[in-house]
């Protein structure tokens, strides 16, 4: 069976992550959560649930800053801090989605130094804008096929113009139904 990957950035969030996890659980779907390390440290039970529900936890950052706005030393320190916080939670990520998916000339070297694979996406929900689930689904439906990597957010990150994650959770339900109808399973990245 073909798979597509739902991925979530900017969490965990006390309310948003729970909504997303509940939607995934209703469909037996797996996903990947790229966490902001201080948020993960503040919500260890949510991180434990992400893991116990069978999802993958990847690294997003310690401080949500574009790599192009800082130098390599700053990024290396941010990555070490983030991985240290996650290590305290028993998490050893192998996947890394940088803030805004942006990299700098030295990002790959830092990833290699920490055995991290930089992970992008092929489908952007633009859920941070506050679009409703139907609009997000209509805008992405044609690209929801095997091998797709969907970018969504289970937290409210910098630049978000929405107030909550309810539409994203509803979108998860629509994508799960789409997958069922088209023989495409929702799987976590490995």
C-alpha positions in Angstrom: 0.0 0.0 0.0 1.2 3.5 -0.8 1.7 5.9 2.1 1.6 9.7 2.5 3.1 11.5 5.5 1.3 14.0 7.6 3.8 16.2 9.5 3.2 18.8 12.1 5.5 21.7 13.2 5.5 24.2 16.1 4.1 22.0 18.8 3.5 20.5 21.1 0.6 22.7 22.1 -1.7 21.8 25.0 -4.9 22.1 23.0 -3.8 21.8 19.4 -1.7 18.7 19.7 -4.4 16.9 21.6 -7.0 17.7 18.9 -4.6 16.4 16.2 -3.7 13.3 18.1 -7.4 12.5 18.7 -8.1 12.9 15.0 -5.2 10.6 14.0 -6.3 8.0 16.6 -9.8 7.9 15.2 -8.3 6.7 11.9 -5.5 4.6 13.1 -3.1 7.0 11.3 0.5 7.7 12.1 2.3 11.1 11.7 5.5 12.9 12.4 5.7 15.8 14.9 8.6 18.2 14.5 8.7 19.7 18.0 10.0 23.0 19.4 12.2 21.7 22.3 11.1 24.1 25.1 7.5 23.4 24.3 8.2 19.6 24.4 9.9 20.1 27.8 6.9 22.0 29.0 4.5 19.3 27.9 6.2 15.9 28.6 2.8 14.1 28.8 1.9 15.2 25.3 5.3 14.1 24.0 4.8 10.7 25.8 1.4 10.4 24.1 2.9 11.2 20.7 5.3 8.4 21.2 2.9 5.9 22.7 0.4 6.5 19.9 3.1 5.3 17.5 4.1 8.6 15.9 7.6 9.9 15.2 9.1 12.8 17.0 11.5 14.9 15.0 13.5 18.1 15.8 12.2 21.5 14.8 14.3 23.8 16.9 15.0 25.3 20.3 14.4 28.8 19.2 12.2 29.3 16.1 14.6 31.4 14.0 15.4 31.3 10.3 18.9 29.9 9.8 19.7 32.8 7.4 19.3 35.2 10.2 22.0 33.7 12.4 25.4 32.2 11.9 26.6 28.6 12.1 27.8 28.8 15.7 24.3 30.0 16.8 22.6 27.2 14.9 25.0 24.6 16.3 24.3 25.8 19.8 20.5 25.9 19.2 20.6 22.3 17.9 22.6 21.0 20.8 20.3 22.7 23.3 17.2 21.3 21.6 18.6 17.8 21.3 19.6 18.0 25.0 16.0 19.0 26.1 14.6 16.2 24.0 17.1 13.7 25.3 15.8 14.5 28.8 12.4 13.3 27.6 13.9 10.1 26.2 13.6 11.3 22.6 16.5 10.9 20.1 15.3 12.4 16.9 16.8 11.4 13.5 14.7 13.8 11.4 15.0 17.6 11.4 12.7 20.2 9.9 14.3 23.6 10.2 12.1 26.6 11.0 10.2 27.7 7.9 12.1 24.8 6.1 14.9 27.3 5.5 18.5 26.2 5.5 21.8 28.0 5.3 25.1 26.8 3.7 26.1 25.3 7.0 22.8 23.6 8.0 23.6 20.3 6.4 27.0 20.1 8.2 25.2 20.6 11.6 22.6 18.0 10.6 25.4 15.5 9.7 27.2 16.2 13.0 24.1 15.2 14.9 23.0 12.3 12.6 19.9 14.2 11.5 18.2 14.0 8.2 16.8 17.3 7.0 13.1 16.8 6.0 11.1 19.1 3.7 7.5 18.8 2.5 5.8 18.5 -0.9 2.3 19.8 0.2 1.8 22.9 2.3 -1.6 23.3 3.9 -1.0 26.9 4.8 -3.0 26.1 7.9 -1.3 28.9 9.9 -3.4 31.4 7.9 -6.6 30.3 9.5 -8.2 28.8 6.4 -11.0 26.3 7.1 -10.5 22.6 6.6 -12.6 22.5 3.5 -10.5 25.1 1.8 -7.2 23.4 2.8 -8.5 20.1 1.5 -9.6 21.6 -1.8 -6.3 23.4 -2.2 -4.2 20.2 -1.5 -6.5 17.3 -2.7 -4.8 16.8 -6.1 -1.4 16.3 -4.4 -2.5 13.8 -1.7 -1.0 10.7 -3.2 1.6 8.1 -2.3 4.9 9.7 -1.3 3.5 13.1 -0.5 4.7 14.8 2.7 2.1 17.2 4.1 3.1 20.3 6.2 0.7 21.3 8.9 1.0 22.8 12.4 -0.2 21.4 15.7 0.9 24.6 17.5 0.7 28.3 16.9 4.1 29.4 15.7 5.6 32.8 14.7 3.5 34.4 12.0 0.4 32.4 12.6 -2.8 34.4 12.0 -5.2 31.8 13.3 -6.4 31.5 16.9 -6.5 27.7 17.3 -5.8 24.3 15.6 -9.3 23.1 15.1 -9.3 23.5 11.3 -6.1 21.5 11.1 -7.6 18.7 13.1 -10.6 18.7 10.8 -8.2 18.6 7.8 -6.6 15.5 9.3 -10.0 13.8 9.3 -10.5 14.7 5.6 -7.0 13.5 4.6 -7.6 10.2 6.5 -10.9 9.7 4.6 -9.2 10.6 1.3 -6.5 8.0 2.0 -9.1 5.4 2.8 -11.0 6.1 -0.4 -7.8 6.0 -2.5 -5.9 3.2 -0.8 -3.2 5.5 0.6 -2.2 5.0 4.3 -1.1 7.8 6.6 2.3 6.9 7.9 5.0 8.5 10.0 8.3 9.3 8.3 11.2 7.0 9.2 
